[in-house]
Structures are given as structure tokens and as C-alpha cells.
Amino acid sequence: MQRSGRDVFALDRDGLLAVIAELQTVISDQQANIAQREATIAELTQRIQELEARLSGRGGPTGMPGLKPTSTKRPPRKTERKPRAHGYARRRSTPTERVEHKMDKCPECDMTLGGGSVHHAREVIDIPVVPARIVEHVYIARECPKCQKRRVPTVDLPDEVVGHRRLGINLMSLIVSLREEGRLPIARIKWYLRVFHQLDLSVGAIVDICHQVAEKAKGTIEQILESLQTSPVVNVDETGWRQDGDKGYAAPRHGRSHLWIFRGAKSVYYKWGNRAKEMMDKVLGEGCLATLVSDFYAAYNHYSGVKQRCWSHLLRDIHELTTLWPDDVGLKGWADGVHAIYVEAKAFNDPEEGARCAAQLHFEQKLLALCQPYWDDSKTPQHKLCRRIKRYIKELFVFVADPSVPADNNAAEHGLRGLVTSRKISGGTRSAKGTETKMALASLYST
């Protein structure tokens, strides 16, 4: 008998004891391995029984994998999910480069590999950080051997630069876009150009670029104004603007302190000036036939065309009134009645023009009847609002007769939001030229 290459009959007592101890260790390991395998078999058997019970419907845990047996079932859907017209999975972009990863040799057999097919692909989207491209255009003068005159080529580079300027068109467009659309301060634009493009420009250079683009866009701004004047519907609003420290609604040193927005169907036009009604005539002109959508500011009253007053302003004033008088039952009922009429008017939809005009008259009479008891009762909180409704009743339901007219002036207010944010960040502009540039670029980018 031999053990591990040893003859146990030739061993002494100590050698035999060592062999016995070694065998006992092996037996213990085998027994532990057998116990572990038996536990694994029992666990797999239980899992098989659970899966068989789930497939046969005899009970057991249901639902998503990993759901505990004690969890309750999810409630069934009330309605079937609507089928989608197409899938909404994330689509891969068109690759601009392709890098193939393949193995030349087998890592186990060390055999050379050839051919192959695509197993899977991975998309990585990144933006390279590249320095600015600086191109030096050198004009070589050559002398004619016949006339002895030096000839220099005349190349204007219209696709790369404007006139004799140093900065290219793409760089100027980027700076103005960061300034207007990105609403970045000039210091942040300097930081971006220095960090990502290794280009260091001064504040004056960036400001001058904005002036140059606004000057170049004058023809386009005139086209925007012409498009506005021929638009069927124009939303108009105004807010304060600071120039050289003048506050919006304070007495300005320059006589002008307001920003106006005129928003048509396909154009947006910004104008800086005073708060007088003449601003309307300067922008829209005498021949404008658009339906004017505005709030209840008196500067719009002299407009001779059709007007639609903003319901958002009216309902907001009514809400503020109910907040100030929360215990007034009559005011609460009146406010709910006005809101109900507005909701009914918004829901009205009829393709026939005659029916829409009749509905406009119906809603006007209905609202007047609701407000009539409070016209002369100055003791009621809604007295002034009722008199306002009476005055502007013909300008409250134009949207019913003409579906292209909005019931509110949100389009103009949203158009002012960007410039108001810019004014709060930068404090406005410092000069008349800066203000004109701001208005021109805002009109250009908003359109």
C-alpha cells in the first residue's frame, strides 16, 4: 500500500499518524463539499417548483422577477395603452469617424485571426477642444517683365471675413450667439474663448463685434419690421429698461426708458423709447390692419384697429381682489362667474363665421349682465373691475370671432422675459449705441 508515493508499510509510528491525519483532513473537506452541494440542489429544486407553479398558475410569487411573495398585485390598467405610431428608443447619430477594434491573435491558442463580423458597436459623442484657427493670408506682389508694373492679387474673402476686419464670420457669429441666445456676460465669453479655443480677446473687441453685427443686420431688421406691419395679429407689451443707470419707471435723464416688444406671426421687433402712445405709431405705422393683443394700458387705446385685451391680466386682478377680500361671498360668486364665462368662451369652437360672431355677442352680453349690478356701487370691491369690463367689453371676446387671435398676451410677455433677465444681470446698457445694438440683436435672434 502506497500513499502519495510513499510505502505505508515502511513507515514508522509517527509517519503512520501523519498519514492518518492527512486522510482525516481530506475526508472532512469532502464531507463539507457534499453538504454544500446538497444545499445547492435543495435550493435549485425549490426554485424549479416555484417556476413550475408560476407557469401552471397554481400560486407562488407573481409579477416582476424579484417581487416578494407577500407583495400585492398591481392594479390592472383602467384603459389599454394607446399604440405608438413609431418607436421612441434613442436613435444613433450618423458617425463622423469609425474606429475598429479587433484581435490579431487568439489569446489562448496564439493563432492568427482573420476576417470577422460586427459583434456590437458602441457610440461615443464628444467635442474636441481645439485652438482657434488663425490663417495668415499673404499677398505676393509680382512684377510684369513687359510693362514693369507690380501686380498684387485682390482677394476680398467674402465667405470668411466681413470687409477688412480681423475676426472671421464664424467667430463673430459665435460671440454674438453666446451674448444674445446664451445671455452670457462679456467676462464669461472671454473665459470661454480663452479656455476652449486658446483665444484671448479684449472686452472692447467683443463689444465692437456686437456693434458690427447689428450694423450689418440693419437690412434684415427693416424686413422684420415690414413683416410685422403686415402681420394679421400683433402682440405688444412694454417694460422698463435701464440705460446709463436710468430706471425703467423713474424720470429718465434721456427722456426714454422703456423697452417695447411687437410680436407678429413670423417676426419679433424690439424698440427702445418712452412710454407714450406715439411709440405705437412709430412702429406699426398708419396703415397697419393687425388685431392688436395687449393689456389694459391706456397707450393702446388710440389704436384704430381691432383690439383684444389680455384675459390673463384681468383674471390676475380678480384673483388679487379675492385675496384681499377672502370673506366677501358676493365677490367670490362674481369672480367665479367671470371665470366660468371665460372658460365657456375658450371652449367654444364653431367653423362658421356667423356662429362665432353671434357667440361673441352672446358672451359680451352675458358678462355685462354679471357686472351690471356693481357699476354704480362703489362700496363693492369689484366696482372698478366691473367698470373696466364695461369700458373694454368689445375688446374681450374678439378671440371667439377670430380663432387666430389669442385670448391672452402671453406671447409678448414671454418675449420680454429674456431681456428682463439680461437687464437684471447686467443692469441694462451704458450708451444709446449699446441700446440700439441690443434691440437689433434681440429682434434678429428672436425672429
ZAMIMI-904490 format. One record per residue (C-alpha): residue in three letters; residue number from 1; z, y, x. Coordinates in Angstrom, 2 decimals, decimal comma. Last residue first. Layout:
N
ALA / NUM / Z / Y / X
...
% end
This chain:
447
THR / 447 / -35,12 / 86,28 / -37,25
SER / 446 / -31,55 / 86,26 / -35,98
TYR / 445 / -32,78 / 86,32 / -32,37
LEU / 444 / -35,08 / 89,32 / -32,74
SER / 443 / -32,83 / 91,32 / -35,04
ALA / 442 / -29,86 / 90,77 / -32,72
LEU / 441 / -31,99 / 91,71 / -29,72
ALA / 440 / -33,09 / 94,97 / -31,35
MET / 439 / -29,62 / 95,91 / -32,61
LYS / 438 / -28,01 / 95,26 / -29,22
THR / 437 / -30,71 / 97,18 / -27,39
GLU / 436 / -30,26 / 100,13 / -29,72
THR / 435 / -26,51 / 100,01 / -29,14
GLY / 434 / -26,93 / 99,89 / -25,36
LYS / 433 / -29,28 / 102,83 / -25,47
ALA / 432 / -26,77 / 104,81 / -27,55
SER / 431 / -24,07 / 104,10 / -24,99
ARG / 430 / -20,91 / 102,05 / -24,41
THR / 429 / -21,30 / 99,18 / -26,85
GLY / 428 / -18,76 / 97,38 / -29,01
GLY / 427 / -15,19 / 96,42 / -28,07
SER / 426 / -16,33 / 93,40 / -26,09
ILE / 425 / -14,60 / 90,58 / -27,94
LYS / 424 / -14,07 / 92,25 / -31,31
ARG / 423 / -17,60 / 93,67 / -31,31
SER / 422 / -19,10 / 90,28 / -30,43
THR / 421 / -17,25 / 88,66 / -33,31
VAL / 420 / -18,49 / 91,40 / -35,64
LEU / 419 / -22,00 / 90,84 / -34,30
GLY / 418 / -21,86 / 87,12 / -35,07
ARG / 417 / -20,32 / 87,57 / -38,51
LEU / 416 / -22,83 / 90,13 / -39,72
GLY / 415 / -25,44 / 87,54 / -40,69
HIS / 414 / -22,81 / 85,58 / -42,61
GLU / 413 / -22,09 / 88,69 / -44,67
ALA / 412 / -25,78 / 89,21 / -45,38
ALA / 411 / -26,32 / 85,64 / -46,59
ASN / 410 / -23,03 / 85,66 / -48,52
ASN / 409 / -24,21 / 88,42 / -50,85
ASP / 408 / -23,64 / 86,49 / -54,05
ALA / 407 / -25,57 / 85,40 / -57,14
PRO / 406 / -28,67 / 84,59 / -55,14
VAL / 405 / -32,10 / 85,76 / -56,39
SER / 404 / -34,87 / 83,12 / -56,30
PRO / 403 / -33,74 / 81,81 / -59,72
ASP / 402 / -34,81 / 85,08 / -61,44
ALA / 401 / -33,51 / 85,50 / -64,99
VAL / 400 / -30,11 / 83,96 / -64,20
PHE / 399 / -29,89 / 85,64 / -60,79
VAL / 398 / -30,19 / 89,02 / -62,50
PHE / 397 / -26,82 / 88,35 / -64,12
LEU / 396 / -24,57 / 91,00 / -62,59
GLU / 395 / -26,82 / 94,05 / -62,25
LYS / 394 / -27,19 / 94,96 / -65,92
ILE / 393 / -23,38 / 94,80 / -66,29
TYR / 392 / -22,80 / 97,28 / -63,47
ARG / 391 / -20,98 / 100,02 / -65,38
LYS / 390 / -19,26 / 97,70 / -67,86
ILE / 389 / -18,15 / 95,38 / -65,06
ARG / 388 / -16,67 / 98,34 / -63,18
ARG / 387 / -14,85 / 99,44 / -66,34
CYS / 386 / -13,43 / 95,95 / -66,71
LEU / 385 / -12,34 / 95,99 / -63,07
LYS / 384 / -10,53 / 99,27 / -63,60
HIS / 383 / -8,59 / 98,07 / -66,68
GLN / 382 / -7,70 / 94,62 / -65,35
PRO / 381 / -4,07 / 95,59 / -64,64
THR / 380 / -3,50 / 96,75 / -68,25
LYS / 379 / -1,89 / 100,14 / -68,86
SER / 378 / -5,22 / 101,98 / -68,66
ASP / 377 / -6,32 / 100,56 / -71,99
ASP / 376 / -9,67 / 102,25 / -72,50
TRP / 375 / -11,92 / 99,53 / -71,16
TYR / 374 / -9,45 / 96,68 / -71,73
PRO / 373 / -10,52 / 95,42 / -75,18
GLN / 372 / -14,22 / 95,49 / -74,10
CYS / 371 / -13,90 / 93,09 / -71,15
LEU / 370 / -14,48 / 89,78 / -72,96
ALA / 369 / -17,14 / 91,26 / -75,25
LEU / 368 / -18,91 / 92,71 / -72,21
LEU / 367 / -18,92 / 89,28 / -70,54
LYS / 366 / -20,51 / 87,62 / -73,58
GLN / 365 / -23,06 / 90,39 / -74,00
GLU / 364 / -24,16 / 90,08 / -70,37
PHE / 363 / -24,23 / 86,27 / -70,59
HIS / 362 / -26,53 / 86,39 / -73,62
LEU / 361 / -28,84 / 88,99 / -72,07
GLN / 360 / -29,31 / 86,79 / -69,00
ALA / 359 / -29,85 / 83,76 / -71,23
ALA / 358 / -32,66 / 85,56 / -73,07
CYS / 357 / -34,31 / 86,40 / -69,74
ARG / 356 / -34,00 / 82,75 / -68,64
ALA / 355 / -35,45 / 81,46 / -71,91
GLY / 354 / -38,43 / 83,75 / -71,60
GLU / 353 / -39,07 / 82,69 / -68,01
GLU / 352 / -39,29 / 79,01 / -68,88
PRO / 351 / -38,04 / 76,59 / -66,19
ASP / 350 / -34,47 / 76,53 / -67,51
ASN / 349 / -31,35 / 76,14 / -65,43
PHE / 348 / -27,94 / 77,46 / -66,38
ALA / 347 / -25,16 / 76,09 / -64,14
LYS / 346 / -24,62 / 79,43 / -62,41
ALA / 345 / -24,34 / 81,20 / -65,75
GLU / 344 / -21,76 / 78,70 / -67,00
VAL / 343 / -19,72 / 79,08 / -63,83
TYR / 342 / -19,84 / 82,87 / -64,15
ILE / 341 / -18,76 / 82,76 / -67,78
ALA / 340 / -15,87 / 80,45 / -66,90
HIS / 339 / -14,76 / 82,79 / -64,09
VAL / 338 / -14,68 / 85,75 / -66,44
GLY / 337 / -12,66 / 83,74 / -69,00
ASP / 336 / -10,19 / 82,50 / -66,39
ALA / 335 / -9,59 / 86,10 / -65,29
TRP / 334 / -9,06 / 87,23 / -68,87
GLY / 333 / -6,58 / 84,44 / -69,56
LYS / 332 / -4,62 / 85,20 / -66,40
LEU / 331 / -4,59 / 88,93 / -67,16
GLY / 330 / -3,23 / 88,27 / -70,64
VAL / 329 / -0,52 / 85,97 / -69,28
ASP / 328 / 0,75 / 88,55 / -66,78
ASP / 327 / 3,34 / 86,69 / -64,68
PRO / 326 / 1,29 / 86,49 / -61,46
TRP / 325 / 0,49 / 90,23 / -61,34
LEU / 324 / -0,31 / 90,93 / -57,65
THR / 323 / -1,88 / 87,50 / -57,19
THR / 322 / -3,86 / 87,91 / -60,42
LEU / 321 / -5,29 / 91,15 / -59,03
GLU / 320 / -6,21 / 89,55 / -55,72
HIS / 319 / -8,08 / 86,84 / -57,62
ILE / 318 / -9,99 / 89,42 / -59,67
ASP / 317 / -10,97 / 91,28 / -56,50
ARG / 316 / -12,24 / 88,02 / -54,98
LEU / 315 / -14,16 / 87,22 / -58,16
LEU / 314 / -15,93 / 90,57 / -57,97
HIS / 313 / -16,69 / 90,34 / -54,25
SER / 312 / -18,03 / 86,80 / -54,60
TRP / 311 / -20,10 / 87,89 / -57,60
CYS / 310 / -22,22 / 90,18 / -55,45
ARG / 309 / -24,27 / 92,71 / -57,36
GLN / 308 / -27,95 / 92,07 / -58,07
LYS / 307 / -30,24 / 95,11 / -58,04
VAL / 306 / -33,76 / 95,71 / -59,35
GLY / 305 / -35,50 / 98,70 / -57,80
SER / 304 / -34,61 / 102,39 / -57,85
TYR / 303 / -31,95 / 102,30 / -55,16
HIS / 302 / -29,57 / 105,18 / -55,92
ASN / 301 / -26,62 / 102,86 / -56,48
TYR / 300 / -26,71 / 101,22 / -53,05
ALA / 299 / -24,57 / 103,84 / -51,31
ALA / 298 / -21,92 / 103,36 / -54,00
TYR / 297 / -20,59 / 100,11 / -52,53
PHE / 296 / -20,41 / 97,40 / -55,20
ASP / 295 / -21,67 / 94,53 / -53,05
SER / 294 / -25,31 / 93,89 / -52,35
VAL / 293 / -28,44 / 91,97 / -53,37
LEU / 292 / -31,50 / 94,21 / -53,68
THR / 291 / -34,50 / 92,79 / -55,53
ALA / 290 / -37,48 / 93,88 / -53,48
LEU / 289 / -40,02 / 96,48 / -54,57
CYS / 288 / -40,03 / 98,62 / -51,41
GLY / 287 / -42,46 / 101,54 / -51,66
GLU / 286 / -40,01 / 104,30 / -50,75
GLY / 285 / -38,88 / 102,90 / -47,45
LEU / 284 / -36,63 / 99,91 / -46,83
VAL / 283 / -35,14 / 101,05 / -43,52
LYS / 282 / -34,96 / 104,80 / -43,73
ASP / 281 / -34,35 / 104,80 / -47,50
MET / 280 / -31,34 / 102,52 / -47,23
MET / 279 / -29,90 / 104,55 / -44,38
GLU / 278 / -30,08 / 107,62 / -46,60
LYS / 277 / -27,22 / 106,19 / -48,67
ALA / 276 / -24,67 / 107,33 / -46,12
ARG / 275 / -22,61 / 105,06 / -43,87
ASN / 274 / -23,96 / 106,36 / -40,58
GLY / 273 / -26,33 / 104,62 / -38,20
TRP / 272 / -27,09 / 101,34 / -36,45
LYS / 271 / -29,76 / 99,09 / -37,90
TYR / 270 / -30,11 / 95,32 / -37,92
TYR / 269 / -33,13 / 93,51 / -39,37
VAL / 268 / -33,30 / 89,86 / -40,40
SER / 267 / -36,61 / 88,27 / -41,36
LYS / 266 / -38,11 / 85,42 / -43,36
ALA / 265 / -36,77 / 85,84 / -46,92
GLY / 264 / -35,14 / 89,18 / -46,22
ARG / 263 / -31,86 / 90,16 / -44,61
PHE / 262 / -31,02 / 93,81 / -44,06
ILE / 261 / -27,92 / 94,32 / -41,92
TRP / 260 / -26,28 / 97,67 / -41,30
LEU / 259 / -23,91 / 98,58 / -38,48
HIS / 258 / -21,89 / 101,74 / -38,81
SER / 257 / -20,60 / 104,46 / -36,53
ARG / 256 / -22,95 / 107,38 / -36,58
GLY / 255 / -21,98 / 111,08 / -36,42
HIS / 254 / -21,65 / 110,97 / -32,63
ARG / 253 / -17,94 / 111,76 / -32,49
PRO / 252 / -17,24 / 109,32 / -35,27
ALA / 251 / -14,64 / 110,00 / -37,99
ALA / 250 / -12,96 / 106,65 / -38,43
TYR / 249 / -14,46 / 103,73 / -40,36
GLY / 248 / -16,06 / 101,85 / -37,50
LYS / 247 / -14,08 / 103,12 / -34,55
ASP / 246 / -15,73 / 105,23 / -31,88
GLY / 245 / -14,84 / 103,91 / -28,42
ASP / 244 / -18,18 / 104,56 / -26,72
GLN / 243 / -19,95 / 102,93 / -29,62
ARG / 242 / -17,94 / 100,87 / -32,03
TRP / 241 / -19,42 / 99,32 / -35,16
GLY / 240 / -18,07 / 99,26 / -38,71
THR / 239 / -19,63 / 97,17 / -41,42
GLU / 238 / -22,69 / 97,18 / -43,65
ASP / 237 / -24,39 / 94,87 / -46,12
VAL / 236 / -27,86 / 94,20 / -47,48
ASN / 235 / -29,55 / 91,12 / -48,92
VAL / 234 / -33,25 / 91,61 / -49,62
VAL / 233 / -35,30 / 89,63 / -52,15
PRO / 232 / -39,09 / 89,75 / -52,69
SER / 231 / -39,76 / 90,52 / -48,99
THR / 230 / -42,44 / 93,15 / -48,33
GLN / 229 / -40,09 / 95,63 / -46,63
LEU / 228 / -38,52 / 92,85 / -44,57
SER / 227 / -41,85 / 91,64 / -43,22
GLU / 226 / -42,67 / 95,18 / -42,15
LEU / 225 / -39,30 / 95,47 / -40,40
ILE / 224 / -39,82 / 92,17 / -38,58
GLN / 223 / -43,29 / 93,32 / -37,51
GLU / 222 / -41,78 / 96,51 / -36,09
ILE / 221 / -39,23 / 94,40 / -34,20
THR / 220 / -42,08 / 92,35 / -32,73
GLY / 219 / -43,77 / 95,48 / -31,40
LYS / 218 / -40,49 / 96,71 / -29,94
ALA / 217 / -39,88 / 93,39 / -28,16
LYS / 216 / -40,74 / 94,61 / -24,65
GLU / 215 / -38,15 / 97,35 / -24,88
ALA / 214 / -35,52 / 94,90 / -26,06
VAL / 213 / -36,42 / 92,53 / -23,21
GLN / 212 / -36,18 / 95,35 / -20,67
HIS / 211 / -32,83 / 96,59 / -21,98
CYS / 210 / -31,36 / 93,06 / -21,80
ILE / 209 / -32,68 / 92,68 / -18,24
ASP / 208 / -31,12 / 96,01 / -17,29
VAL / 207 / -27,72 / 94,76 / -18,40
ILE / 206 / -28,08 / 91,66 / -16,23
ALA / 205 / -29,19 / 93,70 / -13,22
GLY / 204 / -26,36 / 96,21 / -13,69
VAL / 203 / -23,78 / 93,46 / -13,75
SER / 202 / -25,07 / 92,16 / -10,42
LEU / 201 / -26,89 / 88,89 / -9,90
ASP / 200 / -25,85 / 85,97 / -7,67
LEU / 199 / -27,97 / 82,85 / -8,05
GLN / 198 / -26,63 / 79,47 / -6,92
HIS / 197 / -28,04 / 77,89 / -10,10
PHE / 196 / -25,06 / 76,17 / -11,69
VAL / 195 / -22,15 / 78,09 / -10,18
ARG / 194 / -23,70 / 81,55 / -9,57
LEU / 193 / -25,77 / 81,66 / -12,75
TYR / 192 / -22,85 / 80,52 / -14,88
TRP / 191 / -20,38 / 82,92 / -13,28
LYS / 190 / -22,70 / 85,92 / -13,75
ILE / 189 / -23,20 / 84,93 / -17,40
ARG / 188 / -19,43 / 84,72 / -17,80
ALA / 187 / -19,00 / 88,24 / -16,38
ILE / 186 / -21,68 / 89,53 / -18,73
PRO / 185 / -19,74 / 88,34 / -21,74
LEU / 184 / -21,17 / 85,31 / -23,53
ARG / 183 / -22,27 / 85,55 / -27,14
GLY / 182 / -24,24 / 82,28 / -26,74
GLU / 181 / -27,02 / 83,49 / -29,02
GLU / 180 / -27,05 / 87,07 / -27,77
ARG / 179 / -25,91 / 87,06 / -24,13
LEU / 178 / -26,77 / 83,48 / -23,27
SER / 177 / -30,17 / 83,98 / -24,88
VAL / 176 / -30,69 / 87,26 / -22,97
ILE / 175 / -29,89 / 85,58 / -19,65
LEU / 174 / -32,08 / 82,53 / -20,33
SER / 173 / -35,04 / 84,63 / -21,45
MET / 172 / -34,81 / 86,77 / -18,31
LEU / 171 / -34,68 / 83,66 / -16,12
ASN / 170 / -37,67 / 82,11 / -17,88
ILE / 169 / -39,70 / 85,32 / -17,59
GLY / 168 / -39,15 / 85,74 / -13,86
LEU / 167 / -36,95 / 88,27 / -12,09
ARG / 166 / -38,47 / 90,66 / -9,53
ARG / 165 / -40,28 / 93,00 / -11,85
HIS / 164 / -43,79 / 94,25 / -11,13
GLY / 163 / -45,11 / 93,64 / -14,64
VAL / 162 / -43,37 / 90,86 / -16,53
VAL / 161 / -43,10 / 87,68 / -14,48
GLU / 160 / -44,35 / 84,09 / -14,54
ASP / 159 / -47,20 / 83,80 / -17,02
PRO / 158 / -48,54 / 87,31 / -16,31
LEU / 157 / -48,83 / 86,65 / -12,54
ASP / 156 / -50,56 / 90,00 / -11,73
VAL / 155 / -52,84 / 88,80 / -8,93
THR / 154 / -55,00 / 91,45 / -7,26
PRO / 153 / -56,31 / 89,96 / -4,00
VAL / 152 / -56,40 / 92,26 / -0,92
ARG / 151 / -59,72 / 93,13 / 0,79
ARG / 150 / -59,85 / 95,20 / 3,95
LYS / 149 / -63,14 / 97,01 / 4,43
GLN / 148 / -65,46 / 96,57 / 7,48
CYS / 147 / -68,51 / 96,64 / 5,22
LYS / 146 / -70,15 / 93,58 / 6,83
PRO / 145 / -67,33 / 91,64 / 8,50
CYS / 144 / -65,11 / 92,06 / 5,44
GLU / 143 / -61,48 / 92,31 / 6,48
ARG / 142 / -58,82 / 90,13 / 4,93
ALA / 141 / -55,47 / 91,11 / 3,45
ILE / 140 / -53,14 / 88,25 / 2,52
TYR / 139 / -50,88 / 88,71 / -0,48
VAL / 138 / -47,71 / 86,65 / -0,11
HIS / 137 / -45,98 / 85,49 / -3,30
GLU / 136 / -42,46 / 84,40 / -2,37
VAL / 135 / -41,11 / 81,87 / -4,85
ILE / 134 / -37,39 / 81,60 / -5,50
ARG / 133 / -36,46 / 78,64 / -7,72
ALA / 132 / -32,83 / 78,94 / -8,70
PRO / 131 / -30,62 / 76,14 / -7,46
VAL / 130 / -30,50 / 72,83 / -9,31
VAL / 129 / -27,63 / 71,19 / -11,16
PRO / 128 / -29,35 / 68,26 / -12,82
ILE / 127 / -28,67 / 67,65 / -16,50
ASP / 126 / -27,73 / 64,13 / -17,52
ILE / 125 / -28,62 / 61,53 / -20,10
VAL / 124 / -28,10 / 57,87 / -19,16
GLU / 123 / -29,75 / 55,18 / -21,32
ARG / 122 / -29,15 / 51,50 / -20,58
ALA / 121 / -31,75 / 48,80 / -20,99
HIS / 120 / -31,46 / 45,08 / -21,63
HIS / 119 / -32,93 / 41,80 / -20,39
VAL / 118 / -36,40 / 43,04 / -19,52
SER / 117 / -38,50 / 40,20 / -18,08
GLY / 116 / -38,85 / 38,56 / -14,67
GLY / 115 / -41,40 / 38,04 / -11,91
GLY / 114 / -39,98 / 36,88 / -8,59
LEU / 113 / -36,70 / 35,62 / -7,12
THR / 112 / -36,24 / 34,43 / -3,51
MET / 111 / -33,72 / 31,57 / -3,25
ASP / 110 / -30,23 / 32,14 / -1,87
CYS / 109 / -28,97 / 29,33 / -4,12
GLU / 108 / -25,81 / 31,03 / -5,35
PRO / 107 / -26,57 / 34,79 / -5,25
CYS / 106 / -30,23 / 34,18 / -6,18
LYS / 105 / -32,39 / 36,57 / -4,20
ASP / 104 / -34,32 / 39,77 / -4,94
MET / 103 / -32,15 / 40,90 / -7,83
LYS / 102 / -33,44 / 43,56 / -10,22
HIS / 101 / -32,54 / 47,10 / -11,33
GLU / 100 / -35,47 / 49,19 / -12,50
VAL / 99 / -35,19 / 53,00 / -12,67
ARG / 98 / -37,28 / 54,84 / -15,22
GLU / 97 / -37,67 / 58,60 / -15,49
THR / 96 / -38,39 / 61,07 / -18,27
PRO / 95 / -37,19 / 58,68 / -20,93
THR / 94 / -38,00 / 59,45 / -24,58
SER / 93 / -34,67 / 59,58 / -26,32
ARG / 92 / -33,05 / 56,58 / -27,91
ARG / 91 / -32,19 / 56,78 / -31,56
ARG / 90 / -28,65 / 56,67 / -32,79
ALA / 89 / -28,49 / 54,49 / -35,88
TYR / 88 / -29,19 / 56,22 / -39,18
GLY / 87 / -31,56 / 53,67 / -40,67
HIS / 86 / -34,07 / 54,66 / -43,29
ALA / 85 / -34,29 / 55,40 / -47,01
ARG / 84 / -30,71 / 54,35 / -47,48
PRO / 83 / -29,71 / 52,11 / -50,35
LYS / 82 / -26,96 / 53,57 / -52,52
ARG / 81 / -23,68 / 51,77 / -52,17
GLU / 80 / -22,73 / 49,95 / -55,34
THR / 79 / -20,21 / 51,65 / -57,52
LYS / 78 / -16,49 / 51,19 / -58,04
ARG / 77 / -16,14 / 49,28 / -54,81
PRO / 76 / -13,63 / 46,44 / -54,94
PRO / 75 / -10,03 / 47,11 / -53,96
ARG / 74 / -9,10 / 45,79 / -50,51
LYS / 73 / -7,22 / 42,50 / -50,58
THR / 72 / -3,56 / 42,54 / -49,76
SER / 71 / -2,24 / 41,74 / -46,30
THR / 70 / 0,17 / 38,82 / -46,06
PRO / 69 / -2,35 / 36,58 / -44,28
LYS / 68 / -2,83 / 39,23 / -41,56
LEU / 67 / -6,32 / 40,57 / -41,03
GLY / 66 / -7,55 / 39,67 / -37,53
PRO / 65 / -11,06 / 38,91 / -38,67
MET / 64 / -11,95 / 41,06 / -41,70
GLY / 63 / -11,10 / 39,78 / -45,15
THR / 62 / -9,35 / 36,61 / -46,09
PRO / 61 / -6,36 / 34,62 / -44,79
GLY / 60 / -5,92 / 31,19 / -46,39
GLY / 59 / -6,98 / 30,12 / -49,82
ARG / 58 / -9,06 / 27,18 / -51,06
GLY / 57 / -12,35 / 29,11 / -50,97
SER / 56 / -14,27 / 26,35 / -49,13
LEU / 55 / -15,22 / 28,61 / -46,23
ARG / 54 / -11,73 / 30,10 / -45,96
ALA / 53 / -10,08 / 26,68 / -46,13
GLU / 52 / -12,40 / 25,34 / -43,42
LEU / 51 / -11,57 / 28,35 / -41,23
GLU / 50 / -7,84 / 27,87 / -41,73
GLN / 49 / -8,09 / 24,12 / -41,00
ILE / 48 / -10,05 / 24,79 / -37,82
ARG / 47 / -7,40 / 27,31 / -36,69
GLN / 46 / -4,63 / 24,76 / -37,30
THR / 45 / -6,51 / 22,16 / -35,24
LEU / 44 / -7,09 / 24,70 / -32,49
GLU / 43 / -3,35 / 25,44 / -32,30
ALA / 42 / -2,45 / 21,74 / -32,28
ILE / 41 / -5,01 / 21,01 / -29,54
THR / 40 / -3,65 / 23,90 / -27,45
ALA / 39 / -0,08 / 22,59 / -27,86
GLU / 38 / -1,23 / 19,08 / -26,82
ARG / 37 / -3,00 / 20,55 / -23,80
GLN / 36 / 0,16 / 22,34 / -22,70
ALA / 35 / 2,25 / 19,20 / -23,10
ILE / 34 / -0,27 / 17,16 / -21,04
ASN / 33 / -0,22 / 19,78 / -18,28
ALA / 32 / 3,58 / 19,76 / -18,21
GLN / 31 / 3,56 / 15,93 / -17,98
GLN / 30 / 1,02 / 16,02 / -15,15
ASP / 29 / 3,08 / 18,53 / -13,20
SER / 28 / 6,24 / 16,44 / -13,62
ILE / 27 / 4,40 / 13,27 / -12,48
VAL / 26 / 3,09 / 15,07 / -9,36
THR / 25 / 6,60 / 16,26 / -8,47
GLN / 24 / 8,03 / 12,75 / -8,96
LEU / 23 / 5,32 / 11,35 / -6,66
GLU / 22 / 6,27 / 13,80 / -3,90
ALA / 21 / 9,95 / 12,93 / -4,20
ILE / 20 / 9,14 / 9,20 / -3,96
VAL / 19 / 7,01 / 9,79 / -0,86
ALA / 18 / 9,82 / 11,76 / 0,80
LEU / 17 / 12,35 / 9,02 / -0,04
LEU / 16 / 10,03 / 6,45 / 1,53
GLY / 15 / 9,76 / 8,51 / 4,71
ASP / 14 / 13,55 / 8,83 / 4,94
ARG / 13 / 14,00 / 5,07 / 4,58
ASP / 12 / 11,44 / 4,13 / 7,21
LEU / 11 / 7,77 / 3,97 / 6,67
ALA / 10 / 5,59 / 1,05 / 7,81
PHE / 9 / 5,39 / -0,46 / 4,36
VAL / 8 / 4,33 / 2,95 / 2,97
ASP / 7 / 1,19 / 2,88 / 5,10
ARG / 6 / 0,00 / 6,56 / 5,18
GLY / 5 / -3,47 / 7,90 / 4,31
SER / 4 / -2,12 / 9,97 / 1,45
ARG / 3 / -0,16 / 6,95 / 0,19
GLN / 2 / -1,02 / 3,35 / 1,36
MET / 1 / 0,00 / 0,00 / 0,00
% end
